[in-house]
Amino acid sequence: MPNISNLYVYPIKSCAGVALNRARLQLSGLEYDRSWMVTDTSGQ
């Protein structure tokens, strides 16, 4: 049987991940994973 040894979400795209003991799965994936993205005023 497969075993999950580490579980992370990345709330802000391309930033550090957050280690979790458990997570809630939604239709879009893990809750809070890549929910936000930081850009400058030009959208870059």
C-alpha positions as CSV (number, residue, x, y, z in Angstrom):
1,M,0.0,0.0,0.0
2,P,1.4,3.5,-0.9
3,N,2.5,5.7,2.0
4,I,2.6,9.6,2.0
5,S,5.7,10.6,3.9
6,N,5.5,14.4,3.4
7,L,2.7,16.7,2.4
8,Y,3.1,20.4,1.4
9,V,1.0,23.1,-0.1
10,Y,2.2,26.2,-1.8
11,P,-0.3,28.9,-1.0
12,I,1.6,31.6,-3.0
13,K,2.7,30.4,-6.4
14,S,6.5,30.0,-6.6
15,C,7.1,30.8,-2.9
16,A,8.0,28.4,-0.1
17,G,5.8,25.5,0.8
18,V,4.0,24.8,4.0
19,A,4.3,21.4,5.6
20,L,1.0,19.8,6.6
21,N,0.0,16.9,8.8
22,R,-3.3,16.6,6.9
23,A,-5.1,18.4,4.1
24,R,-8.6,18.8,2.7
25,L,-9.0,17.8,-0.9
26,Q,-11.3,19.9,-3.0
27,L,-12.4,19.6,-6.7
28,S,-9.5,21.9,-7.7
29,G,-6.9,20.1,-5.6
30,L,-5.6,20.5,-2.1
31,E,-7.1,23.4,-0.1
32,Y,-5.0,26.5,-0.2
33,D,-2.5,25.1,-2.8
34,R,-1.5,27.9,-5.2
35,S,-4.4,30.1,-4.1
36,W,-2.4,33.4,-4.6
37,M,0.1,34.8,-7.0
38,V,2.3,37.9,-6.6
39,T,2.7,40.3,-9.5
40,D,3.9,43.8,-10.2
41,T,1.8,46.6,-11.6
42,S,2.3,45.3,-15.1
43,G,1.1,41.8,-14.2
44,Q,4.5,40.3,-14.4
